[in-house]
Structure formats: C-alpha cells, structure tokens
C-alpha cells in the first residue's frame, strides 16, 4: 500500500504555500518555509535545515481565501510533529519533512478541511478521470 493510499484525506498537490515556523511555542525567532502536498491531517514542508523525527514545529500556514486569483491570505495556526525526514537535500536545496498536525484550533481546522475539499472538487471538474 502506498503512502497516498494510506492517507485519511486527499492532498492538494502542485502548489506551494508560505509558512512561518519555530521549534518552540511562542518563540521570538520565526523562520520561513514552503508547504506542499497539503491534506487535512498533515503535509510536506520544505526547510532550509534538517530536523530529527519527532521534533515539534509550531507554525502558521498561509492559505488563500479565494482561488482565482490567490488573495486575502488566511493564517492557519498549527502544532505539528515531524513524522518523515528525507535524508538527502533535494535538487532545490531544501530538506523535505512530513508533518502530522497534532493541534489546530477548531475554526482553523474547518477552514483547512474546506480548502482541501474545495481544491479537490475543482480538480475533479477540471481534470475528470
């Protein structure tokens, strides 16, 4: 069974989204990254440095409120845990880390779920199998 088949929800692929993160809650130093392959339970993040499995990351994931054009960005506050680490840096110079969402405020969780579902609804209409 592939990782895609094991997932509880579909992923939004082919688009990257801005992220601000830290390894400590309420940290003064915030770093920037990009999120890809976003799902309701987790996503892949591209980082300039590598972190070990199990590391908690506290972040804001920025998603557009509208699809066409991307505008009016909303910040989704998340607590996550690293559950996958690619040992090699990618050709783009970033380390890929798989994140599991461990905590998300209810309203922001609903916004994330709606975004993922709407993205798949649009994709299914544009590119039916």
Secondary structure, 3 states (H helix, E strand, C coil): CCHHHHCCCCCECCCCEEEEEECCCCCCCCEEEEEECECCCEEEEEECCCCCCCCEEEEEEEEEEECCCCEEEEEEEEEEEEEEECCCCCCCCCEEEEEEEEEECHHHHHHHHHHHHHHHHHHHHHCCC
